[in-house]
Amino acid sequence: MFGLFTKGLIASALLLWCCLPRAQAQPVQPDIDAKAWVLYEINSGAVLSSKNPDLALPPASITKLMMNYVLFSRLESGELQSSDMVPISEQAWRAEGSRMFADVNTRIELGHLLKSTIIQSGNDASIALAEFTGGSEFAFAQLMNQEARKLGLDHSNFVNSTGLPDEGHLMSALDIAKLSAAIIKEYPEQYAWYAEKVYTHNDITQYNRNKLLWKDDSVDGLKTGYTEAAGFCLVGSAKRAKQRWIAVVMGAKSQEAREAAVLELLNYGFNYFDATELLNQQGGLTSVKVYGGETDQVLLQASEPANVVVPKGRQAEIVTTLHHSPYFEAPIEVGQPMGLAQLTLDGDTLIEVPLIATSQINAAGWWKRFVDSIKLRAKQFWED
């Protein structure tokens, strides 16, 4: 009898133990053999893994992302047209490194040259575009620096448009990730060019140097780079379901190593984290009492959606706390700041987003203002 009782206790204990919640295993941080790297979530700007993210290093042909960005902005403004015919100077024709083999003293459509810099990394095309847009390659580099400052790329400086070795020509891994995110979000039509695998000019067919396009269907950009000073560099971006991650590796020891490293970082992001958008309710988040207005309630909403990244499977555990006054007085303007929405996980703040009024509330007539003022004073008296 005692044996049966003991076995029953053990069985019950085992059942209880099996039902206890388990702490999720902590993911092992990637260990990349490179000078610098960053794993970056595009909407939140969260950096989930990094080494020397702000270290300014030679970026090699990843430079062309900044050159591309300047051209994209000029095309969008109408200052340039894809059909513009760009002259190929002797300096462009003599460019070292990767080339599209443009013939000297010819003219080639701007759009065709731009695709060369993206797909095949043509240095001759890059110099020709820089000369056409800026007057000289050095002057164009100053345009690149101006756009870099606007984007907050604080650890980058450009001296040329190609990424060929030049003193003071530097970018950081985090700056490259931010620039890549800007291209993806601001110029989606042009971003599609980074996924094109083949480029042909003068009956010479060349292939996209980003070999991840053949290795992972979710990868759709962006750029490779190599010089002896820079080592092997690669920035890759992938989208799976509704999530997009950007991985940057600088100073790897081989082409294979940079590709393996970027894939490891991207998989780490997708496998262990959830990137999600919250506070995007169209109906607002809460209504608050208004005194002295034509309307007695004001609807509050977040000023913008809150993009956060949390460990996989923990999205439902995010706590949203609204901080605002228990009442407001009219008049109230549309978009007027009214408080703060705070998102936390395990007591740690993930993000804070301003709360704003969704409607205009004008002051009421004198009689309603008078009555509401009495109600408000009475409320304040009892609360004190």
N, C-alpha and C positions, 0 to 999 in steps of 0.2 A: 504493500500500500504506500509506504514511504517512498519507494522507488518510483512509483507512478506519479506521486505528487511532485517529486524532484524533477522528473522529466517534463512535467507540465509547466513548472516554473521556467525551466531552461527554454522550452519551446516558446513560451510567452515572451521571454526576454529577447530571444532571437527575432521574433516577429516585430517587437517594438523597435529593436535596433535597425531592422530592415526598413522600417517606415520613417525613421528619422531623416530629415533633410540633409543632403550631402553638400559640403562646400565644393564649389566648382574648382577643378584643377586649374592652377595658375599656368597660363601659357608660357613656354620658354621663349625668352626674347631671342630674335635672330642674332646670329653671330657672323657678321659679314667681314670678310678680309678685304677691306678697302679703306681709303683715306677718310671718306665721309659718306654718310647715307642718311636718308630721310624716308619715312613712310607717312604719307600726308592724306587726310580725308578732305575731299574737295569742298564740301559745303560748310563744315564746321571749322576748317582750318586746323583741326587737331593733328598733332604729331604723336604717333603711337610708338614709334621706334626711331632712334637716331644715334648718330655718332658724328661729332663735329659739325652740327647742322649749319652753324654760322661761319665756319672756316672758309675764307676766300681762297679759291684754288683755280688753276687754269681749267676752263670748261671745254676746251677744244670746240668741236662743231656744235655742241649744245648751244653755243653762242647764237646760232642761226634762229633759235626760238625768239630771241629778242629782236633780231633783224626782221623776222616774219611778223612779229607783233606790230612793229612800226609800219610795215607795209599794209597790214590788215586795216589799221586805223586810217591810213591815207585812202585806201580803197573805199572804206565805209563813208568817209567824209566827202568823197567825190573828187578829192584833190588828184587822185590817180585813177586810171581805168585799166582793167585787165587787158584791154586791147591796145594800150600804149605800146609803141615800138621803141625798144630800148637798144641803144648802140652798144656794141661790144668793143671796148677799148683794148689797146695792146696790153695794158696792165691787167685787165680782166683775163684776156686770152692767155697770159703767161702765168696765171695763178697756179700755185703748187697744190699738191694733195688731190682730193677727190674733185672731179670735174665733170661737166656735162659735154665738154668738147665743142664749145661754141666757137665759130669761126670769127677771127678778128675782122673788124670793119664791116660787120653785118649788123642787121637789126632783128631783134627777136621779140615777140609779144611778151609783155610784162608777166601775164598770167602763166605762161609757159616757163619762164625763168623762175618765177616764184615756186612753182611746183618742183623744179629741179632742186632748189635749196631744201625743200621739205623731204622729198622722196629719196633723192640720190645724193643730197648734200653737196651740190656743185659749188665749189669756191669761185669759179669763173662767173657763174650766174649771180652769186652773192655780191661780188665786187661790182659787176655791171649795174645791179639794182641800186647799190649804195651810191654809186656815182650819179646815176640818173635822178635819184630822189634827193640826195643831199649836196650834190655838186662835186664831192670828193668822198672817198671812203672815210677819211678822218672826220669830216664834217658830219657825215651820216652817223658815225659812232657817237657824236654829241647828241644827236636826236635819240639814239638808243639810251643814252644816259639820262636824258630828260624823262623819257617814258618810264625808265626804271625807278626814278625817284617818285613819280606819281603812283607807281604800284607798291611803293614801300620796300623796294629791293635794296636794303641798306648795306649789303655786303657784296655788291657787284660794281664793276667798273669796266667799260668797254673802250677799246682802242681801235678795233677793226670790226668788220662785219662777218668775218669767216670763222674766227676762233683759232687761226694759225698763231703760233707762239709770238707773244708780244709783251714786253714788260708792262706790268700794271693792268693786264687784261685778265680779269678775275670774276668768278661767281661763287656763291655758296650753294650747298645742296638745298637748303630751305628756300633760297631765292629762286632756284630753278623750279621747285615745286610750286611756289606761288605764281610764277610766270606761266607755268603749264596750266594751272587752274584758271588763270585769266583768259588764256587762249581758248580753252574748252568752253567756258561759260559765255564769253563775249562774242566769239566768232565760231559758232558750231558748224556753219557751212564750210568754212575753210579748214576747220579741225578735221573734217572727214578726209582731207587730202593726206593726213599723216598715216592713214590706214592703207593707202594705195601701195601695192607691192612692186609695180613695174613702171619704169620711166624710159621713154625712147626719144632720142634726138640724133639727127644726122645718121639715121639708120643704125644707131648704136643703142642697144637695149641694156639697161642697168636695173638692178633690183634694190629695193628698200634695204638699207643697212640695219634696220631694226628687225632682227631675225625672230623676235618674239611674236611677230605677226603670223609666223608659220607654226609656232609652237603652242600658242594658246589663243583660242578663238575670241576670248573676252578682251584681249589686248588690242587697242586700236590707236596707239601712238606711244611715244612721241619722237624721240631723237637719240641718236648715238653720237659719240665723239671719241677721237683718239689722237693724241700726239704723244711724243716721248715724255714731255713734261707733265702732261695731264694724266697719262695712263689711260686705261679703258673706262669710259664713262657711258652711262645710259640712264635716260629717264623714260619710264614706261607708265602707261595708264591703262586701267582695265575697268570695265563695268559688268557687274553680275547682278541680275535682278534690278533693284533700284539703287544699288550702292556703287560708288566709284571711288577708287583709290589711285594715288599717284606714288610711285616709288622712284627715288633718285639714288644712283650709286656713282661715286666719283673715285677715280684712282684705283680701280680693280686691276688685277694682274694679267687678265686675258679677256678676249671676247666671250669665251664660254663662262668665265667667272662672273662677268658683269650680268650676263643673261640669267644665270642661275640665282644670283643675288637678288635681282629685281623680282623674279618669280617668287622667291622665298618671302620677300617682304610683302608682295601683293597677296599671296596666299595666307600669310599671317594676319593681315587685315581682314580679309573675307572670312576666315575660319574662326577667329576668336573675338570679333567685335561686331556690333550692330550700329550702323550709322542711321539715324532716324530724324525726321522732322516733326516737331511738336508745336503746340500752340497755334495751329493754323486753322482753327475753327472759324467758319464764316459767320456764325451767330454770336460771336463774342464769348468772353470768359465769365463775366459777372455783371450784374446791374447794381448800381449804388444810388441811394437816396439823394435827391437834389432839392434844395430849398430856394424859394424865390424865383423859380423859373416857370416858363410856360409848360414845361414837362417836369414831372416829379421823379423821373429815373433817368440815369445815364448808363448806357451800355459801354463796358470797357473791353478792349481787346489788346492783344500783344501788338506792338508796333511792327513786328516782323516775325516770321516763324523762327522757332528755336531749333537750331541744328546741333545735335549732340551725338557723341560716340560713347557707348557703354559696353561692358563685357557681354558676350553673346548670351542671349536669353534673359537679360535683366531689364529690358525696356519697361516691362510692367511694374517694376519696383521704383521707377522714378517718381519722386514726390513733387507736386507743383504747389507752391504757396504764393498766394496773392497778397501783396502789401499795398494798402491804400487807405485813405481816410474813410471813416464810416459814413460820411456824407460830404456833399459839396454844395457850394452856393453858386447860383447863376450870376453872370452869363458864363457859358462854357463853349469853347470853339472845337470844331472838328480837328482831331489829331493832337489836342492839348494833352501834355503829360499828366497822368493821374495816379501814378504809382509804379509798382514793379512786380513782375512775375519771376519767381525764383525756382529753379529746378535743381533738386538735390538727389543724390544717391548715397546711401549709407551716411547721411549727415554732411556730405561734402557737396559744395555748390558746383554744379556743372555749368550753369549759365544764368545770367540775369537779363531779362528783356523788359524794356519800359512798357507800361500800360498806357493806352491813350483812349480818349473819348471817340466814339464812333459817330457822334452826331452833334450838331450845334444846338444849344439850348439858350434861347434869348431870355432876358429878364422879363418877368411877368408884369402885369399892371400893378398900380400902387396898392390896391386892396389886397391882392394875393401876396405881394411882398410883405405887407404889414402883418397879415395873418401868419405867414411862414416865419417871420422874424420872431413872433411870440412863441410859436411852436419850437423854434430852434433854441431860444433862450431857456425855455422850460426844459428842453432835453438836456441842455448843457448844465442847468442847475441840478437836476436829478443825477446826472452822471458825476458831478463834482461831489 
